[in-house]
Amino acid sequence: MTGTRSPALDETSLIDLVDRLIEGGVVVGGDLVLSLAGVDLVYVGLRLVIAPAHKVELPGTGRTR
Amino acid sequence: MMMLYAVAAADADHAAATDDTSLQAHRYDDVTVFAEPLTDTPERSTREVLAFGRVLQQLWSHHPVLPVRFGTIVSDETELAQLVAERESAWTERLTAVAGRSEIIVHLPLPSDAAPDPEPDEPVESGAAYLRRRAAEVRRHDLETAELKAVLAPYASETAVLPQVRTGEARLSALVPDELVETARAAVEKWATNWSWATVTGPWPPFSFCQETEA
């Protein structure tokens, strides 16, 4: 399964990767936003999940074909 | 506390998959959860997110996995065991659904909200003309999306419409067998020549298919 599974990280791919890493995947859920050490967190029982609203800076976003 | 990376089958082993020696495999009856012990919450930086993604892709290159959203933290083993107990059955089903498959993401142009530049002697667009133009553009986009789904249908077991990340672009994600990724990409690119443009990224771990979606 290796080899063909490493896409070239052009700009569009990078945006998709970062977006899916922080907005996709298994989501545990949360119900209360807290802030701890400058990071917004969602508190779920004893579970801590970085809030979906958190953003990371992205490189430039010009379109590529 | 520990940050979760991915859920895999019970017999999955990360030793050969990743050079991240801090990663631990927590084994349960039907699944293994890969996690990293933390003393501090992770930085909210692109660098940290991409480092997380790199480890995740290494794991995925060796095993079917369900990626866990970056920054998901449990306080201890007891918390993790509780989380697994609640979701093990659903995760096992999804692991079966994504095994041997990759996600590809197709970017498409969205209908423009702006009127085209008028010719010098052309009157300014009226409200009714604007609405007619917008309706036509939305119909065209709906047709385009339907056609794209039809193009992907022979390859994709599931599709998902993703949130917009760039102005003027829609995204459609598809879960396709590993061996058909390039065939599906070529089919989309061939189809796109009939429209304005389309861009395909991937193959990715099944980020958008950790919960059941439309077929």
Interface residues (C-beta under 8 A of the other chain):
Chain A: M1 T2 T4 R5 S6 P7 T12 S13 I15 D16 L17 V18 D19 R20 L21 I22 E23 G24 G25 V26 V27 V28 L36 A37 V39 L41 G45 L46 R47 L48 V49 I50 P52 H54 K55 V56 E57 L58 P59 T61 R63 T64 R65
Chain B: M1 L4 V7 D40 T41 P42 R44 S45 T46 V49 L50 F52 G53 L56 Q57 W60 S61 H62 L66 P67 V68 R69 F70 G71 T72 I73 V74 S75 D76 E79 L83 W91 S102 E103 I105 H107 L162 P163 V165 R166 G168 E169 R171 D178 V181 E182 W197 T199 T201 G202 P203 W204 F207 S208 C210 Q211
